[in-house]
Amino acid sequence: MLIFRRIFNFEKARVEQLEQRLNQRYTPGASFPLQAMLSLAPHHWQPAKVLNLSGNGLGLLLGREDTVLNPQSPRVQLRLPGHKLEFDATLSHVRPDATGTHYGLGLKFPDFNARKAYQQLLQPVAIGQSFQPLPADRVIQNEPQFVKQVYVGEFDSVLTVWLAMTVGTPLHSFEFRMKDYFCRAIVATGVLEAYALESTDSHVAKLSTPVFDTSGGLHDEIRQLFKWIVPNLSAAVPDDVRASLQRFAS
């Protein structure tokens, strides 16, 4: 059931903190490949649009023809490529309007792994939407051929982009870091690489010098996290930068 086995391997106390801390509503990005199914009656599943997610619940939209004002024992499936989570739910509200029917649902987690898996699913949305620019006067411009921009977010996450000092300042390269793990790429190569944290003066040198090759799928998980974060990036990240990053998330 778990979506990540190496990163976000939360202990119980940490999951409880996340459920409280992430209790605001997060709206998934339009291209985030999250799908939902809602059962309002036994064995009758209907596709639903995910309107928002929070630490222990979500909002779904069903078409007008699927309206059920007093559903019994609702059940929810959440799907990402290669993963499916399924939960019983409690109904907090039903609100019909011109677009369909909005269902607010609280999730029931049968065990700790189910709670942890749901928090793992929420992380790419919460991290992506949390990114905000670091003030320009706090960004050290130490490479004359580039303009560096830095965005910081939840979970000690940092997105750094280097814009070329040419017409239009196109994106040259980027680095996404979360705690001790990060992805990097030079845009021209089209290759997304995952590494362990290291320190060196030039970001170009970093891009070509991996520290170690980790077995057990850790690097794959870091790449997957980045690919799911990109569709959820906040509007604080400029459109042209998000469009360039999207090449590495497809």
Order of alpha helices (4+ residues) and beta strands (2+ residues): alpha-beta-beta-beta-beta-beta-beta-alpha-beta-beta-beta-beta-beta-beta-alpha-alpha-alpha
